[in-house]
Amino acid sequence: MGWAQQNNTSYQKRVLETSEIDVLFSYYSQDGQNAAVTGGEGTEELTDATSTIVLRMPMNENDVLTVDVGLSAYTSASSSNVNPLDGGIVNTSPFDASSGESRKDLLAYINPSYQHSSEDRNSIWSANAYFSTEYDYFSIGFGGSYSRLFNEKNTEITLSGRVFLDKWNAIYPIELREGFFDDRITGNGTYNPNFTVFDKENRNSYSVSLSFSQILGKKLQGALFMDVVSQNGLLSTPFQRVYFGDTENFFIDDFQLADDVERLPDTRFKIPFGGRLNYYVNDFVILRSYYRFYWDDWGITSHTASIEVPLKLTDKFTLYPTYRYYTQSAADYFYAKEDAVSTFEFYTSDYDLSKYDAHQYGMGVQYKDIFANSKILTFGLKTIDLRFNKYDRSDGLDAYILTLGATFVGN
């Protein structure tokens, strides 16, 4: 007589086999002549360096914990002119940067998330949180999502929601602060703007997103998505100046003093929707297309279209040429310098809310080590991505961004 051991446990493949780390770095630079800080006229020169680490850890067969931590340090000629008088410049001008402390800032954030997949991998839910801080702004957020796969995983529907509860530490232009005085002011009469501080400094944002993804054939995959976003609170930026056409002008050197700061409604409702369509041409070429339409109740409508064509050069190297086109109408409350008058309820000279077109051209290259042979400590190198994008806007703003990313996997 013999006995055989019976094992009823079936193997369950993990959602994530081993820990992964993404190390990301980007450098961004821009320039232009329509700074909102100086009422739509002045230098927009800015540089930003961002470092990010994303750690994904399998907690068991079905659960993954992700922690995203980042630092962003910028130097801005535009924001330096919140107080153009603190840098010791001989002749103060909106086209020159102050060397004072307002020219730079540091943003720090952490974004943890937890994802659980059902054993049949047809249901996925996740929860996330967000915290960030900089010198005049603090943000806390939380949210979650649920995905359901059907039709032998050829169809996927995802519903998600996010909430952000933000707080300004309102910083106003130097000339609008209590107790300001400078004997160099020139103009007809006495500089005495009709300015009041904002009585509330909170900003809340709520969003709900719905997406539908479908494999349409062996070579074609499509997706549709829609968001509904509602915001309330202080939606104006407190340090962005506005100049009226029906008031006297006052200057210190060549720098015009503010008549007020931008005033925007305390609510905003946004609806973007669009889709993606990816086509597998052959083993060497894939077409990835994207389109989005956007509408909000401030009067802005926009269209975004982009295409990316990954070209597989070898088993390890892929080239990524990209192109993106964007166009938008102006917000109802946008006015160029001195086009607004003091009797208006709402006004801004921020050219991000103006009518413009934009083109973005990019090129990227990816190196993939399938077997992760290269090692750093106990982690093997999986991929390296290097990308460069050039951005040109019809109002004269131009920018570029260089990004470098690497993914490492644990043993």
C-alpha positions in Angstrom: 0.0 0.0 0.0 1.3 3.4 -0.9 0.3 6.9 0.0 0.5 9.9 -2.4 0.6 13.5 -1.1 -2.1 15.6 -2.7 -1.6 19.3 -3.2 -4.7 21.4 -4.0 -2.7 24.7 -4.2 -2.5 26.2 -7.7 0.2 28.6 -8.7 -0.9 32.3 -8.8 1.3 34.6 -10.8 2.1 37.8 -8.9 0.8 41.2 -10.3 4.4 42.4 -9.8 7.1 39.8 -9.5 9.8 41.9 -7.9 10.3 45.4 -6.6 11.0 48.1 -9.2 12.5 51.6 -8.9 12.1 54.4 -11.4 14.7 57.2 -11.2 13.7 60.3 -13.2 15.3 63.6 -13.9 14.1 66.5 -16.0 15.4 70.0 -16.9 13.0 72.6 -18.2 13.7 76.0 -19.6 11.4 78.7 -21.1 11.5 82.3 -22.2 8.9 84.8 -23.4 7.8 88.5 -23.0 4.3 88.2 -21.5 4.8 87.5 -17.8 1.6 87.5 -15.8 3.5 88.6 -12.7 4.1 91.9 -14.5 0.6 92.3 -16.0 1.2 90.6 -19.3 4.4 92.4 -20.3 7.8 91.3 -19.1 10.3 88.4 -19.0 9.0 84.9 -18.7 12.5 83.3 -18.3 12.3 80.3 -16.1 14.4 77.1 -15.4 13.2 74.1 -13.4 15.1 70.9 -12.4 13.0 68.0 -11.1 14.2 64.7 -9.5 11.8 61.9 -8.9 12.0 58.4 -7.4 9.2 55.9 -7.8 9.3 52.7 -5.8 6.9 49.8 -6.6 6.8 46.9 -4.1 4.8 43.7 -4.3 3.2 43.2 -0.9 1.9 39.7 -1.9 0.6 38.0 -5.1 -2.3 40.5 -5.5 -1.2 43.8 -3.9 1.3 46.5 -4.9 2.4 49.5 -2.9 3.9 52.4 -4.9 5.6 55.5 -3.4 6.4 58.5 -5.6 8.6 61.1 -4.1 10.0 64.2 -5.9 11.7 67.6 -5.6 11.4 70.4 -8.0 13.7 73.5 -7.8 13.1 76.5 -10.1 14.6 79.9 -10.7 12.2 82.4 -12.3 12.9 85.8 -13.6 9.1 86.4 -13.7 8.4 85.5 -10.1 11.4 87.5 -9.0 9.4 90.5 -10.0 6.9 89.9 -7.3 9.3 92.2 -5.5 11.5 93.8 -8.2 13.1 96.1 -5.6 14.9 93.6 -3.5 17.8 92.8 -5.8 19.7 96.1 -5.9 19.1 96.8 -9.6 20.0 100.3 -10.7 17.1 100.6 -13.2 14.1 98.5 -12.3 12.3 97.0 -15.3 9.8 94.2 -16.0 12.2 92.7 -18.6 15.0 92.2 -16.0 15.0 89.8 -13.2 15.4 90.8 -9.6 18.1 88.8 -7.7 16.0 88.7 -4.5 14.7 85.6 -2.8 11.4 85.6 -4.7 13.3 84.4 -7.8 13.5 80.8 -6.6 11.5 78.1 -4.9 11.4 74.5 -4.0 8.5 72.1 -4.4 8.5 68.8 -2.5 5.8 66.1 -2.8 5.0 62.5 -1.9 2.3 60.4 -3.6 1.8 56.9 -2.1 -0.7 54.5 -3.7 -2.0 51.0 -3.0 -3.4 48.6 -5.7 -5.2 45.3 -5.2 -6.0 42.9 -8.0 -8.6 40.0 -7.8 -7.3 36.5 -8.1 -8.7 36.2 -11.6 -7.1 39.6 -12.5 -10.5 40.9 -13.8 -10.9 43.5 -11.0 -8.4 46.1 -9.8 -9.0 48.8 -7.2 -6.5 51.4 -5.9 -6.3 54.1 -3.4 -3.8 57.0 -3.3 -2.8 60.1 -1.4 -0.9 63.2 -2.2 1.0 65.9 -0.2 3.1 68.8 -1.6 4.4 72.0 -0.3 6.2 75.1 -1.6 6.8 78.6 -0.2 3.2 80.0 -0.8 1.2 76.8 -1.4 0.3 73.6 0.4 -1.7 70.7 -1.2 -3.2 67.5 0.2 -5.1 65.1 -1.9 -6.6 61.6 -2.0 -8.5 59.4 -4.4 -9.2 55.9 -5.7 -10.1 53.9 -8.8 -11.8 50.7 -9.8 -11.1 48.8 -13.0 -13.1 45.9 -14.5 -11.9 43.7 -17.4 -14.4 41.8 -19.6 -14.4 39.8 -22.7 -11.3 37.7 -21.9 -9.5 40.9 -20.8 -10.1 42.6 -24.2 -12.3 45.2 -22.7 -11.5 47.4 -19.7 -13.6 50.1 -17.9 -12.1 52.3 -15.2 -13.8 54.8 -12.9 -11.7 57.0 -10.7 -12.0 60.1 -8.5 -9.6 62.6 -6.9 -10.0 65.3 -4.3 -7.4 68.1 -3.6 -7.7 70.4 -0.7 -5.2 73.2 -1.1 -4.2 76.3 0.9 -2.5 79.5 -0.4 -0.2 81.6 1.8 -1.0 84.6 -0.3 2.0 86.7 -1.5 1.1 90.0 -3.1 3.1 92.3 -5.3 5.4 94.5 -3.1 3.7 97.8 -3.9 0.3 96.4 -2.7 1.5 95.3 0.7 0.5 97.2 3.8 3.0 99.9 4.7 4.7 100.1 1.3 6.4 103.4 0.5 9.1 104.5 -1.9 10.1 108.0 -2.7 11.1 107.1 -6.3 7.4 106.7 -7.4 6.6 108.9 -10.4 3.2 109.6 -12.0 0.3 112.1 -12.1 -1.0 112.4 -8.6 -0.6 110.0 -5.6 -0.3 106.2 -6.0 -3.2 104.8 -4.0 -4.6 101.7 -5.7 -8.1 100.4 -4.8 -6.8 97.1 -3.6 -8.1 94.6 -1.1 -6.6 91.3 0.0 -8.5 88.0 -0.7 -10.6 87.0 2.2 -10.3 83.3 1.6 -7.1 81.4 0.7 -8.4 77.8 0.2 -8.7 76.1 -3.2 -10.6 72.8 -3.5 -10.6 70.5 -6.6 -12.8 67.5 -7.3 -12.6 65.2 -10.3 -14.3 62.1 -11.6 -12.8 60.2 -14.6 -14.2 57.4 -16.7 -12.2 55.5 -19.3 -13.0 52.7 -21.7 -10.3 50.6 -23.4 -10.9 48.0 -26.1 -8.7 45.7 -28.1 -10.2 46.0 -31.6 -8.1 43.4 -33.4 -4.7 41.8 -33.4 -3.1 45.1 -34.5 -5.5 47.8 -33.2 -6.3 49.1 -29.7 -8.5 52.1 -28.8 -9.6 54.0 -25.7 -12.1 56.7 -24.8 -12.0 58.8 -21.7 -13.8 61.7 -20.0 -13.2 63.8 -16.9 -15.5 66.1 -14.9 -13.7 68.6 -12.8 -15.1 71.1 -10.3 -13.0 73.7 -8.5 -13.9 76.3 -5.9 -12.1 78.8 -3.7 -9.2 81.1 -4.5 -8.6 80.4 -8.2 -6.8 83.6 -8.8 -3.0 83.9 -8.4 -2.4 86.6 -5.7 0.9 87.9 -7.1 -0.2 88.4 -10.8 -0.6 92.1 -11.6 -3.3 93.8 -13.7 -3.1 97.3 -15.2 -6.3 99.2 -16.0 -6.8 101.4 -19.0 -8.9 104.0 -17.1 -6.4 104.8 -14.2 -3.2 106.8 -14.0 0.1 105.0 -14.4 2.8 105.1 -11.8 6.4 103.9 -12.0 9.5 103.2 -10.1 12.2 103.6 -12.8 10.8 101.6 -15.8 8.7 99.3 -13.6 4.9 100.1 -13.7 3.2 99.6 -10.3 0.1 97.4 -10.1 -3.5 98.8 -10.3 -4.7 95.4 -8.9 -4.0 91.7 -9.0 -6.0 89.3 -11.2 -9.5 88.6 -10.1 -11.2 85.4 -11.3 -14.4 83.7 -10.3 -14.3 81.4 -7.3 -15.7 78.5 -9.2 -14.7 76.7 -12.3 -16.2 73.7 -14.1 -14.2 71.7 -16.7 -15.0 68.8 -19.0 -12.2 67.2 -21.2 -12.9 64.1 -23.2 -11.0 62.3 -26.0 -9.5 59.1 -27.1 -6.4 57.1 -28.1 -5.9 54.8 -31.1 -2.8 52.6 -31.3 -2.0 50.6 -34.4 0.7 47.9 -34.7 2.1 48.2 -38.2 4.8 45.5 -37.8 7.6 44.4 -35.5 9.4 47.7 -36.1 6.7 50.4 -36.2 3.8 51.3 -34.0 1.5 54.3 -34.5 0.1 55.9 -31.3 -2.4 58.7 -31.8 -4.2 60.9 -29.2 -7.0 63.5 -29.3 -8.6 65.6 -26.6 -11.4 68.2 -26.6 -11.7 70.6 -23.6 -14.4 73.0 -22.4 -14.8 75.0 -19.3 -17.3 77.7 -18.0 -14.6 80.4 -18.1 -15.0 80.4 -21.9 -12.0 78.3 -22.9 -12.3 75.5 -25.5 -9.3 73.7 -26.7 -8.1 70.9 -29.0 -5.1 68.7 -28.5 -3.8 66.2 -31.0 -0.6 64.2 -30.9 1.1 61.3 -32.6 4.1 59.1 -31.5 5.8 56.6 -33.8 8.0 54.2 -31.9 10.6 52.7 -34.2 12.3 49.5 -33.0 15.9 49.7 -34.2 17.1 46.6 -32.5 16.0 44.3 -29.7 17.4 46.8 -27.2 17.0 50.3 -28.8 13.7 52.1 -29.8 13.4 55.6 -31.2 10.4 57.8 -30.3 9.7 60.7 -32.6 6.6 62.7 -31.4 4.5 65.7 -32.5 1.8 67.5 -30.5 -0.5 70.3 -31.6 -2.6 72.4 -29.2 -5.0 75.3 -29.8 -7.3 77.2 -27.4 -9.7 80.1 -27.3 -9.3 82.9 -24.7 -11.0 83.0 -21.4 -13.9 85.5 -21.0 -11.8 87.4 -18.4 -8.5 87.7 -20.3 -7.3 91.2 -21.2 -4.0 92.4 -22.5 -2.2 95.1 -20.6 -4.4 98.1 -19.9 -7.4 96.6 -21.9 -9.4 96.0 -18.7 -11.0 98.8 -16.8 -11.5 99.2 -13.0 -15.2 98.7 -13.2 -14.9 95.1 -14.4 -15.6 92.3 -11.8 -13.1 89.8 -13.2 -9.9 90.3 -15.1 -6.5 88.7 -15.8 -3.5 89.3 -18.0 -2.2 85.8 -17.7 -1.4 84.7 -21.3 -2.0 81.0 -20.3 -5.7 82.1 -20.5 -5.3 83.9 -23.8 -6.0 82.6 -27.3 -3.0 80.8 -28.8 -1.7 77.8 -30.8 1.3 75.6 -29.8 3.5 73.1 -31.4 5.6 70.5 -29.6 8.3 68.4 -31.4 10.1 65.6 -29.6 12.5 62.8 -30.0 13.4 60.0 -27.6 15.4 56.9 -27.4 14.9 53.9 -25.1 17.4 51.2 -24.2 15.9 48.0 -22.8 17.9 45.2 -21.1 15.5 42.3 -21.1 17.6 40.2 -18.7 18.6 43.1 -16.5 22.3 42.1 -16.7 23.7 45.5 -15.6 23.6 45.9 -11.9 23.5 48.7 -9.3 23.7 47.2 -5.8 21.1 44.4 -5.9 18.9 46.0 -8.7 19.3 45.2 -12.4 18.9 47.8 -15.0 15.7 47.2 -17.0 15.3 50.4 -19.2 16.8 53.8 -19.8 14.9 56.6 -21.6 16.2 59.9 -22.9 13.8 62.4 -24.4 14.0 65.9 -25.7 10.9 68.1 -26.5 10.8 71.6 -28.0 7.7 73.8 -27.4 6.7 76.9 -29.4 3.6 79.0 -28.7 2.1 81.6 -31.0 2.3 84.4 -28.3 6.1 84.1 -28.3 6.7 81.7 -25.4 9.2 79.0 -26.3 10.5 76.2 -24.1 12.3 72.9 -24.1 12.5 70.0 -21.7 15.1 67.2 -21.4 14.1 64.1 -19.4 16.2 61.1 -18.4 14.7 58.1 -16.7 15.8 54.6 -15.7 14.0 51.6 -14.3 15.7 49.0 -12.1 14.3 45.7 -11.0 15.1 43.7 -7.9 16.4 40.1 -7.9 
